[in-house]
Structure formats: structure tokens, C-alpha cells
């Protein structure tokens, strides 16, 4: 059930991103830049939070949701969709690997509980990998040299997306906790 919910949440946030954030960005930035990388990509937060909460099994619905959104909502071909989805999945695993490696070397001390700082840090590591590999992919597809503006847009978009996504996630958890305290919602 949680895998289906992960798929649906990713698709919903991707639709929200495509029809609100991207359209707003196109008013400010060049269409070609916005089509390749947004400066606020909330679906990145869904990928990281799902992997953080569900573990390795979450890559299945995330991969399927990304392929679905790229093919049916972006009009991408199957090769492009599978390639970008694979890069995203690898970036998630890389982000968690970097985090665990640094934690094992005691570069920083974090509590063992779940906190937003861990998730943002993991999201940033994943963003570095995603931006690097995606930029190489786009430069290869477009027969261009690597565009540092595109790399920076990926990093900024994923990082800001994880921060905004964590804020939304925390708000939702607080609302649920508040609702549970009302007498109407308690079992009788």
C-alpha cells in the first residue's frame, strides 16, 4: 500500500510542479533552461523522503512514477524517460551512501532519530550526483559542452525542492497530529 501511495504522491507533486512552478519560471527564465532543470523541484523531496522512510523498496514506485510522468506528462520517449529515471534512482542511492560514509567517519555528529537536517543533507548529496550526471546526459543528447548554469539549476532546484518538501511534510505531520487531538476524530 505504501508503494502505491509513494507512486501517487510523486505523480501529484510532479503535476503540481509542471503546471504551477514551471509555468511561473517560464515567465522569468528561458524556456529551454526551465524545461531541463527547475529552481524548485519538489519531486526530489518525494524521492528522498520515500527512500528515507521505506528503504530500498521505494525505488520501484519512484522509478515507475518518474517514467510515467516523463512519458505521459512530458511527452518524452521511453529511452529518455528510463535514462533520467535511472539517473534519479542512482542519485538517491548515492546521496544515502555519501551520508552513511561521512557518518561512519565521524565527520559530523547526528542523533539516531529522524530529523529534517539528515534528509536535507542526503538530498543535497543526491542533488550533486543528479546534477552532474544529468548535465552530462543533456550535453551528450544536445551535442553541447556541459553547461554550468544547467548544473547549478539542478543543484539549486533539488536542494530548494528538498527544503520546501520537508517543510510541507512537517506541516502535514503537524496537521495530522492536531486532528488526532480533536474529540471528533477519536474512537468512541
N, C-alpha and C positions, 0 to 999 in steps of 0.2 A: 504494500500500500504506500509506504513512504517513497518508493521509487517512482510510482505513478505521480505522486504529489510533487516530487522533485522535477519530473518532466514538465508537468503543468505550470508550476511556478516559474521555471525558466522560460517557457513559451510566453506566459503572460508578461513577464518583465521585458522580454525581447520585443514583444508587440508594443508595450508602453514606450520603450526606448526608441523604436523605429518611428512611431507616429507622433511623438512629442519632442524628445530631446534632439533627435536627428533633424527634424524639421526646423527646430529653433536654431540649431547650429548652422544649418544651411543658409540662414538669413545673415549670419555673421562671417562664416568661413567659406572657403572654396568648396564646391560640391564634391570634387574629387577627393579632397582630404577627408571630408566628413564620411563619404561612402566607405573609405578604408579604415578609418580609426576615429572614434568619438572621444571627446574630452571628458565624458561622463558615461561610462559603460557599466551600468548596474548589473547586467547579467554575469559579469565577472564575480561579483559578490555571491551570487547564487551558486556558482561553481565551487567557490572556496568554502562557503558555509555548508553546502551539501556534503562535500568531501570531509570537512571537519566533523560533522555530526554523524554521517553514515559510513564513512570509511571508503575503502577502495571500490565497494559495490556501487557507489554513487556515480562512477564514471560511465556506467551503462546508460542510465537515463539522461545524463548530461550530454553524452556523445549523441544519443538519438535525438534529443531536443535541439542540439545545435545543428545537426544535419537537417532536421525537419524545418527549422527556421530559415536556414540558408537556402534550402531548395524551394520551399513553398512561400516564404515571405520575402525573400530577397531575390528570388529568381535565378539563383546560382546553379551551375551544373553540378553533377554528382561528384566529379573529381575535385572541384574547388571546395565543395561542402565538406567532403571527407578529409581533405587536406587541412583546412582550417580547424575543423573539429578535432583532428588528431593533434595538431599543434596545441590547441587549448587544453586537451587532456594531459599531454606531456608537461605543459606548463604548471598544471595543478600539482602533479606528482613531483616535479622539480621544486616547486615552492615548499612543499612539505618536507622534501629531502633536505633542502638548504636549512630550513628551520630546525629540523632534528639534528642535523650535523652541528650547527652552531650551538645548540643547546647541549649536545654531548661534549663539546669542547669548552663549556662554561664561559662563552663569550658574553653571556648575559644571564641574569637570574630571573626566572619567571616562576610563578606559582604553578602548581599542577592543575589548578582549576581552569575552566574555560573562561577566557576573557577576550575582550574585543581587541586588545593590543596584539595578542598572538595571531588572531585572524587577519588583522591588517598587515602585520609583518609577513605572514605567509602569502597573502595576496600580493604584496609588493614583490616578493621573490618570484612568484609566479608571473607577475607582470613583466619583470625584467626578461625572463626567458621567453614569454609570449611575444613581447615587442621585438626582441632580437630575431627570433625565428620567423615571425610573421612578416617583418620588414624584408628579410632575405627572400622569403617566398614571393611577396608582392614585387620586389625589384626583379626577380627572375621572371615572373609572369609578364611583367610590363617591359622587360629588356631595358631596365634603367639601373643606375647605381643606387646604393642604399641611401634612402632619404632620411636624414637625421630629424627632420621635422616630423616625419611619419613615426619614427621610433619614439620620439618624445611624446607624441599624441597618444600612442599606445600606452606608454608608461603612465602618463597623467590620467588618461581615461580609465584605465584599470584601477589605479590607486584611488582616484576620487570615487570611482564606482564602488570600490570595496568599503570606503569610509561612509558613503551615503547609504549603501546597502546594509551595513552594520547598524547605522542609525535607525533605519526603517525596521530592521529585525528586532532591535532593542525596544523600539516603540510598540511593535506588535506584541512582544512578550509582556510589556508593562500593561497594555490594554487587556490582554487575556488574564493576567493576574488580578487586575482591578475588577473585571467582570466576575471572576470566581468569588470575590468577596461580597458581591451583592446577594441578598437573600433570595431573589427571584431565580437565580441560577443554581442554587444549592439543592441537593437532593432532598426530597421530603420523605 
